[in-house]
Each structure stands twice: as structure tokens, then as C-alpha cells.
Amino acid sequence: MAQTVVPSPVGRLLVRSESNALTTLAWLADEADPVQDGDDHALREAARQLTAYFDRRLTRFDLPLRPAGSGFRQRVWGAIAAIPYGQTRAYGDLARTIGSAARAVGQACGHNPIPIIIPCHRVVDSTGRLTGYSGARGVTTKQFLLQLEGAALL
């Protein structure tokens, strides 16, 4: 496994990869940098694309991903990944798309191991209200990401 740290307006992001595919994006809680062990194309490209995203020069990530999760979670994350930049979808809409329940979709969102890149911040409740977010500072970070993208809430 290789990892790198990417500075961002929402905090320092730890990005991990295995066999040149991203497995994790997480917020670092402290100032100590983790060891930058290994280097691969996926990490370099993730750092480049995340920087471009936060600079508003990138609207679609094109990275090799390998998130660990059940078949159901994989389907949810695939549906989330299909939400276009600057748009939102309700949990219930995603649930209907994959033939599930909104609560189960919400739980899968909460277990997304590669947030921002698999843009679970684009998922809101049926009234457009911002609900939980697994990233640092929770809903505040979700709101920042949606504002960055110019998303109109439902």
C-alpha cells in the first residue's frame, strides 16, 4: 500500500492506493504527516486531480478506484459516482435507481471509503436539506463542497 497527503481547503487529505488503484481518502486529524511510503501513478494523479478540483479546473475525476465494500455498497457508490458535478440527488432517488431503500443508501454513503472522488457530498435528503457527512467537520464540509461546485439544492 502507498499513501500521500494532499493539502486542500477542507483539510489535509490522506490518499491511499494499492496496485495503482485508490482505496481510501480520509481527513487527517493532526498535523503530523504520515510516512509517504511508496509512490505510484494513481497517487500522483489523485493529487493532481484533487488540486485541480479545488481550483475549479476539474469537474470529473478519472482515477482507478478500488473501494472495499459489499456488492450493495459498490452499486450505491457507482450510482453516486454518476451524479454530475454541481448537481445533487436525494437518497430516495438513488434508492429507486438501484432498487433499495433510502436508509440503506444513506448507510452506504456513510461508509464511502473514497469521499470527494466518489461524491457522496452530492446526496441530500428529499427536501434538499444537507444531512450527515463522513468528512472532517461533517455537514460544513459537505456544504463547502457543494458551494465549490455551484450546486443548487433540491
C-alpha positions in Angstrom: 0.0 0.0 0.0 1.2 3.5 -0.9 -0.1 6.8 0.5 0.3 10.5 0.2 -1.1 13.7 1.8 -2.9 16.3 -0.3 -3.5 19.7 1.2 -7.0 21.1 0.5 -9.3 23.8 1.6 -11.3 21.2 3.6 -8.2 19.9 5.4 -5.3 17.6 4.8 -6.4 14.5 2.9 -4.7 11.2 3.2 -5.0 9.2 0.0 -4.1 5.5 -0.2 -3.6 3.2 -3.1 -3.0 -0.4 -3.7 -1.7 -1.8 -7.0 -2.2 1.6 -8.7 -5.8 2.0 -7.7 -7.2 4.3 -4.9 -8.6 2.6 -1.9 -9.0 5.4 0.7 -9.4 9.1 1.1 -9.5 10.3 4.7 -9.1 13.5 6.6 -6.0 13.8 8.8 -6.9 14.8 12.3 -3.5 16.1 13.4 -0.6 18.0 12.0 1.9 15.1 11.9 2.4 13.8 8.4 2.2 10.1 7.9 5.1 8.4 6.3 4.9 8.8 2.5 5.5 5.2 1.8 5.7 4.2 -1.8 4.7 6.2 -4.8 2.6 5.2 -7.8 0.8 6.8 -10.7 -2.6 6.6 -9.1 -1.4 8.7 -6.1 0.3 11.3 -8.3 -2.7 11.6 -10.5 -5.1 11.8 -7.5 -3.1 14.6 -6.0 -3.1 16.4 -9.4 -6.8 15.9 -9.9 -7.8 16.9 -6.3 -5.8 20.1 -6.6 -7.5 20.9 -9.9 -10.9 20.1 -8.4 -10.4 22.5 -5.6 -9.1 25.1 -8.0 -12.3 24.7 -10.0 -10.4 23.4 -13.1 -11.7 19.8 -12.9 -15.4 18.6 -12.8 -14.9 14.9 -13.3 -12.4 12.6 -11.6 -10.8 10.0 -13.8 -8.9 7.7 -11.5 -8.6 4.0 -10.9 -10.7 3.1 -7.8 -10.8 0.0 -5.7 -13.1 0.8 -2.7 -13.7 -2.2 -0.4 -17.3 -2.9 0.3 -20.2 -5.3 -0.3 -21.9 -5.7 -3.7 -24.7 -3.5 -2.5 -22.3 -0.7 -1.4 -20.5 -1.0 -4.7 -23.8 -0.4 -6.5 -24.6 2.6 -4.3 -21.1 4.1 -4.9 -21.5 3.5 -8.6 -24.8 5.4 -8.6 -23.2 8.2 -6.5 -20.3 8.4 -8.9 -22.7 9.0 -11.8 -24.1 12.2 -10.2 -22.8 15.1 -12.3 -20.6 17.9 -10.9 -22.7 20.7 -9.5 -25.9 18.6 -9.1 -27.5 16.8 -6.2 -29.7 13.7 -5.8 -31.9 12.6 -3.0 -31.2 9.4 -1.1 -34.7 8.2 -2.2 -33.9 8.9 -5.9 -30.7 6.8 -5.6 -32.6 4.1 -3.8 -35.2 3.9 -6.6 -32.4 3.8 -9.2 -30.8 0.7 -7.6 -34.0 -0.9 -6.2 -33.3 -0.3 -2.5 -34.4 1.8 0.5 -33.2 5.4 1.2 -31.9 4.5 4.6 -29.7 1.7 3.2 -28.4 4.2 0.6 -27.6 6.6 3.4 -25.7 3.9 5.3 -23.7 3.1 2.2 -22.9 6.8 1.7 -21.6 6.9 5.3 -19.2 4.1 4.6 -17.9 5.5 1.4 -14.1 5.0 1.6 -13.2 7.5 -1.1 -15.3 10.6 -0.5 -15.0 13.6 -2.7 -13.9 11.4 -5.6 -17.0 9.2 -5.1 -19.0 12.4 -4.4 -21.4 11.4 -1.6 -21.5 15.1 -0.7 -23.9 15.4 -3.7 -26.5 13.3 -1.9 -29.1 15.2 0.1 -32.5 14.4 1.7 -35.7 14.7 -0.2 -36.2 18.3 0.8 -32.7 19.3 -0.2 -31.5 19.5 3.4 -27.9 18.6 4.0 -27.7 15.6 6.2 -24.6 13.9 7.7 -21.3 13.7 6.0 -18.3 11.5 6.9 -15.7 14.1 6.1 -14.0 16.3 8.6 -16.4 19.0 10.0 -19.3 17.0 8.7 -22.1 19.0 7.1 -19.9 22.1 7.0 -17.6 20.3 4.7 -20.5 18.9 2.6 -21.8 22.4 2.2 -18.4 23.8 1.2 -18.0 21.1 -1.5 -21.5 21.8 -2.9 -20.8 25.5 -2.9 -17.5 24.9 -4.6 -19.3 23.1 -7.4 -22.1 25.7 -7.6 -24.7 23.1 -6.8 -28.3 24.1 -6.4 -30.1 22.2 -3.7 -33.3 20.3 -4.5 
